[in-house]
Amino acid sequence: MSDINNTMTDSLLDDEEQQLYEHFRIVADAGQVPLRVDKFMAEHLPHSSRNRIQKSADSGFVHANDRAVKSNYKVRPGDVITLMLDRPQNDSTIYPEDIPLDIVYEDSELMVVNKPAGMVVHPGCGNFSGTLINAVAWHMKDDKTFDANNPEVGLVHRIDKDTSGLLVVAKTPEAKSELGLQFFNKTTHRSYIALVWANFAEDEGRIEGNIGRDPKDRLRMAVFPPGSDIGKPAVTHYRVVERFGYTTLVECRLETGRTHQIRAHMRHIGHPMFADERYGGMEILRGERTSSYKAYINNCFKLCPRQALHAQTLGFVHPKTHKQMDFSVPVPDDMQALIEKWRNLKANWKYE
């Protein structure tokens, strides 16, 4: 099961929206004695170590009866045990595609790119072409030392399809290993700009809560109590940038980089991302009941038809020169137009 090995290599890439694909299934027979699922799977997957299976379970890839379980789960008669990975079993070869890249910085070790909203970062989840990594493969096609299909190079972290902003791509195994370690040790600096529903009572704050898959919707993440055995620990810091009454522009800084972290955390505290359909942000959650206000909000949705979230800054230590590298890109046009629209509304309307 080399797919498990590849998944472990990508374990730091938590930010990308994931869909899981079945790679292994077995039904425990009627005489099965209670047995830890990691040991059970190791007996049936002779080419995968128990340690890697445990890591897969920690990442939410081992399921019993369609629910993610930890490695100490006891398999019982009739249990359906599956391995669900974040890539389909079919050909996942990355092919170069001539797609424009907004390269903010590049040298022999890495490149920093500004990803537009609407672009998936890596093939998978029904998107096998037109991705950022396909564009990177084209850009690097004349470099014989770079293979986009080699998991030891490429994306160091991810952001969602409909989130815009900065990403770092490693050109060498050494660069990816060093940068990955910085993300793991939380020494990188990342901040996002987000427009969220409702006004904040405070100017800044901290959200802590484990991020794990929502048992009611596998395409959405949910927040669980800190220290819970469900999900992974996650911390988001936020600061109010500008208040518009019914919405607020905030800066979010990440201590961790979990799937949908900011989106799930903001929904958890009652401030869903504006226009974030998956987390309830496409509803009119605050404001007037007038037809003119409803028309205004619908126009806002059309102006920026995606979650209003932008990865604005990125900082890390260069893996070779060991110098601090800091990058910043402006908010893209669709989100800037949305902000201006709210700014104008605030200037002309009186709020409750």
Secondary structure, 3 states (H helix, E strand, C coil): CHHHHHHHHCCCCCCCCCCCEEEEEEECCCCCCCEEHHHHHHHHCCCCCHHHHHHHHHCCCEEECCEECCCCCEECCCCEEEEEECCCCCCCCCCCCCCCCCEEEECCCEEEEEECCCCCCCCECCECCCCHHHHHHHHCCCCCCCCCCCCCCEECCCCCCCCEEEEEEECCHHHHHHHHHHHHCCCCEEEEEEEEECCCCCCEEEEECEEEEECCEEEEEEEECCCCCCCECCEEEEEEEEECCCEEEEEEEECCCCCCHHHHHHHHCCCCECCCHHHCCCCCCCCCCCHHHHHHHHHHHHHCCCCCEEEEEEEEECCCCCCEEEEECCCCHHHHHHHHHHHHHHHHCCCC
